Amino acid sequence: FTASYALHRQPIQQIIPRYDNKHSRNRGIFHRLAQKDDDEEATNQFDWNVIGRQFGLFQDMAFPYYEESTRGRWLLAGLLALTLLNSGVSVLFSYLGKDFWNALSAKDIPVFYEVLQKYLGALIVGAPVITLYRYQRQRLAIHWREWMTARTFELYTSNRVYYNLDPSIIDNPDQRITEDVKSFTSYSLQLVITIITSLIDLVSFSLILWGIYPQLFVAIIAYATFGTVVTTFLGRPLVHLNFKQLQREADLRYSLVRLRDNAESIAFYGGEDLEGQAVEDRLERVTGNRRALIEVERNLEFFTTAYRYLIQIVPVAVVAPKYFAGDIGLGVISQSVGAFNHILSDLSIIINQFEQLSTFSAGIDRLASFYDAMRASNPERASTNSGLLKVGNRTALSVMLTHDDRNATVPFNYGDSSDFMSTFGTIALKAWNDVQYSGKSSTPTNRPVLQAVNLDLCTPDQKRMLIRNLTFELQEGQNLLIVGNSGAGKSSLLRAIAGLWTKGNGSIYSPPDDSVYFLPQRPYCTLGSLKDQLLYPSVDLNATNGSTFENKIVPKSHLLVESLEDTDLLDILEQVNLLEVARNAGDGDPVRGLYAVLDWSNRLSLGEQQRLAFGRVLVNRPTLVILDEATSALDVVSEARMYNLLQNLARRELSHQSGLSRPGLTYVSVGHRPSLIAFHDKKLRVGIGEGDSCEFSDIAKMPSEFPSSFPNPNL
Ligand SMILES: Nc1ncnc2c1ncn2[C@@H]1O[C@H](COP(=O)(O)OP(=O)(O)OP(=O)(O)O)[C@@H](O)[C@H]1O
């Protein structure tokens, strides 16, 4: 096992420059292990420090499960017990075999039948032990995989790590979460058990062999050492090749997934040939690497095959003189061959498992670099070295909430613990606390909702400053339109408000996370029913049927403010002019249509998806709605109708309020269309002058521009 790690030196050395940049302040073991698809040849230094670090890496990934999961510990204890029993059964059969062959060669009929009976008796006990041992190993592997995949996914989604991960550093995270975790758990177990069994076997069978003939014991040590050294030398390139194989297989799969996800766009462009070419290229890279792999495997097998065949002869050849001299019987020869085989396979873990070990090692690299990158992308974890261990308590944010909990402000600040960015600071994103939010005024109209203070914003790669020194305040009921040339940084400002982009300086104050709702230009359609689309990302825990979240932990920010009946949802669909869609999906019955599970992202037109997104606002009732060209696919009448819905929602909320128990609705839009001006009071123009200045101003309106009935949906 350790020796296999020694074979890692080449990819490790290759990747150091890649992670050794100013953004990566977390330079533990992991940073040396980011993968790189590189064709350079392996170097030949043997570095014990690397082996030590690699072992630490394995521990970091393997131990948290056994530390945190009681069931895992029990399963492991059961497995260890069965492993011991299993080894005992092997030793028992070795002695029975010896007696059997001795009785046969001596033609001792009574002893022969006696041994036969004992053999059958041992089989009745031994066979279930062997079977249960294998079963237990699988059970533990499954449970471990389940735990580790869930934990990895939790790390991947917490604090939007999935959004911040740099795809040029971490390729194919999906494969790492599924395949690499699966291989890690199942093979780790196999390896640990193999090592334990080997140690037990080694001791017990060495004693047997030493008792038979000490020279045989010496011969076996020499033979195994020779085999290990040659195999390690011949198989050295396998680690790197296996590493590349995993990566290239994942790349190939991903190119096909992209084809499926973008089927319509590609079909319109007629881009099949180009896509096919890309798939072929990736396939060629897969098969090319596979060819190199099988060549190394072939060379290795030239040796290992001969090595294995010789095992049949070597012990017999060493003991034969004693047999010919009549000092030992045939049974002893058979037992010594058995013991020799056992010991040799114990000493030859590297030879026997070389291919799997090299795949395993490559998988460890991929997983380790993944965890490292996830930690670096997560402000809460960037300064910790906790591997897979739990950080924070997820259940504290789960569904066991009181009404007060739902209304409480959740302050969060992306900037405090994250200092991996050095050239620019980090924008402080702050949720209003109760005093800030309601202290400025008792009247609803000048309570602050969104505020930027001395905000500088630059792109994540820090190559371009988009907005400089922006200060503005938006009060409740004031609606802001952000305008500017294409590429000026309008959407980027929204990303900063959402906390997706944090590079820059200054502060942004906004309502708590669960009170802000974003409408992107291309709404996301989740997998599920039309109702799921409408509720997304909220969950109606009071819904009695159709809830895909039953018995699941749900963050409190995803709870519906108030439960909605199917009729309420249909009413909302009608308001956004999508009732017909529900009716069609339900073959005339709109309620049935609500529960129809279809490929909604391909079924609905972009305009319908945008209207659906407005329906989501009506369902989720946020305080602040942020729209990024959210009506770009709508005709002006539909656009007016959608904005009218928002304004009516705000008015309804405000008119409800006595003492502001619930805030009204404020919205911020990004868009190029002049028709949007009519629905906003304030304007922020970005990208003026040098390109990073901004101007915040009122939109002058004629009173007649916004009568309460405007715009007339029947226009
Ligand atoms: N991940 C990224 N890393 C670096 N630069 C980026 C990234 N994403 C976008 N940019 C750049 O940031 C700039 C601002 O992009 P943004 O999407 O905010 O423009 P916009 O004003 O919304 O444009 P449009 O009106 O065309 O949508 C663009 O020059 C874009 O190329």
PDBQT file of the ligand as one rigid body, heavy atoms in Angstrom, charges set to zero:
ROOT
HETATM    1  N1  LIG A 801     -16.720  34.534 -14.542  1.00  0.00    +0.000 N 
HETATM    2  C1  LIG A 801     -16.204  35.640 -15.084  1.00  0.00    +0.000 A 
HETATM    3  N2  LIG A 801     -14.902  35.912 -14.966  1.00  0.00    +0.000 NA
HETATM    4  C2  LIG A 801     -14.375  37.033 -15.502  1.00  0.00    +0.000 A 
HETATM    5  N3  LIG A 801     -15.091  37.942 -16.181  1.00  0.00    +0.000 NA
HETATM    6  C3  LIG A 801     -16.404  37.710 -16.337  1.00  0.00    +0.000 A 
HETATM    7  C4  LIG A 801     -17.021  36.554 -15.799  1.00  0.00    +0.000 A 
HETATM    8  N4  LIG A 801     -18.337  36.599 -16.099  1.00  0.00    +0.000 NA
HETATM    9  C5  LIG A 801     -18.512  37.743 -16.804  1.00  0.00    +0.000 A 
HETATM   10  N5  LIG A 801     -17.360  38.402 -16.950  1.00  0.00    +0.000 N 
HETATM   11  C6  LIG A 801     -17.147  39.672 -17.626  1.00  0.00    +0.000 C 
HETATM   12  O1  LIG A 801     -17.682  40.702 -16.809  1.00  0.00    +0.000 OA
HETATM   13  C7  LIG A 801     -18.176  41.741 -17.615  1.00  0.00    +0.000 C 
HETATM   14  C8  LIG A 801     -19.553  42.167 -17.137  1.00  0.00    +0.000 C 
HETATM   15  O2  LIG A 801     -20.459  41.105 -17.386  1.00  0.00    +0.000 OA
HETATM   16  P1  LIG A 801     -22.005  41.277 -17.089  1.00  0.00    +0.000 P 
HETATM   17  O3  LIG A 801     -22.646  39.950 -17.321  1.00  0.00    +0.000 OA
HETATM   18  O4  LIG A 801     -22.185  41.912 -15.769  1.00  0.00    +0.000 OA
HETATM   19  O5  LIG A 801     -22.431  42.292 -18.226  1.00  0.00    +0.000 OA
HETATM   20  P2  LIG A 801     -23.841  42.963 -18.459  1.00  0.00    +0.000 P 
HETATM   21  O6  LIG A 801     -23.676  44.416 -18.240  1.00  0.00    +0.000 OA
HETATM   22  O7  LIG A 801     -24.900  42.283 -17.680  1.00  0.00    +0.000 OA
HETATM   23  O8  LIG A 801     -23.971  42.655 -20.010  1.00  0.00    +0.000 OA
HETATM   24  P3  LIG A 801     -25.267  42.273 -20.879  1.00  0.00    +0.000 P 
HETATM   25  O9  LIG A 801     -26.114  43.481 -20.969  1.00  0.00    +0.000 OA
HETATM   26  O10 LIG A 801     -24.677  41.923 -22.193  1.00  0.00    +0.000 OA
HETATM   27  O11 LIG A 801     -25.929  41.113 -20.220  1.00  0.00    +0.000 OA
HETATM   28  C9  LIG A 801     -18.158  41.233 -19.034  1.00  0.00    +0.000 C 
HETATM   29  O12 LIG A 801     -17.064  41.844 -19.695  1.00  0.00    +0.000 OA
HETATM   30  C10 LIG A 801     -17.925  39.752 -18.912  1.00  0.00    +0.000 C 
HETATM   31  O13 LIG A 801     -17.155  39.262 -19.981  1.00  0.00    +0.000 OA
ENDROOT
TORSDOF 0
